[in-house]
Amino acid sequence: MKKILSVCCAVVVSAPLLVSAADSKAGAAKNPCLLNSERCSGQSFSLQEMITQLQHEVQKGTSVYSAGELERLKAKLAEYQGFMAAATSNP
């Protein structure tokens, strides 16, 4: 009886840890819309939002993306930052 109670207590105590681990892995997933230049339905971003999302994806680094994918994301980030600079500069 004590063993069953101990196991039940251990499961109850560890359940939130399992959920948080699953959440952190979900946050580390690739974003195919940004990576493959797909126009995903239902998503419309401003220039600043796109820059912020690209910066977030680049920060995930090699734990999520390959070196080639990171280079594509960095190139897109530089391109959007150029657009932002051009849009905010005084003519």
Secondary structure as GFF3:
##gff-version 3
##sequence-region A 1 91
A	DSSP	alpha_helix	2	27	.	.	.	ID=ss1
A	DSSP	alpha_helix	32	35	.	.	.	ID=ss2
A	DSSP	alpha_helix	47	60	.	.	.	ID=ss3
A	DSSP	three_ten_helix	61	63	.	.	.	ID=ss4
A	DSSP	alpha_helix	67	88	.	.	.	ID=ss5
###
